Amino acid sequence: MKNDERVKQVVEETYRQNSRKRHLLDVLAILSTVEGRRFIIELLEVCRVFRNNWTPSAEIHRFEGMRHIGLTMLRDIEDLGIKGLELYHTAQKEYISLQLEEER
């Protein structure tokens, strides 16, 4: 491998790593606000992450595509480590409280 190719590979890998770090920091910033946590929980619901998506029609492909997006978000939250999981659990609690308030 030539030096130029190696340098290019290193630069591209560094860019990917920095891009991933920046993305995770963005997710953390979203989870750090009440509104952001509510948005994430609602997104996961819309994406049908915790539902059975089986249907005898071609709609299953759309549902599974949406579910993939939600699962990707969950992976990002897990990649944040303990802080991400704590904020996600806070989001779940806040969302349940909101639902209970709306029922009253």
Secondary structure, DSSP 8 states (H G I E B T S, - for coil): --HHHHHHHHHHHHHHHHHHHHHHHHHHHHHTSHHHHHHHHHHHHHTTTTS----SSTHHHHHHHHHHHHHHHHHHHHHT-HHHHHHHHHHHHHHHHHHHHHH-
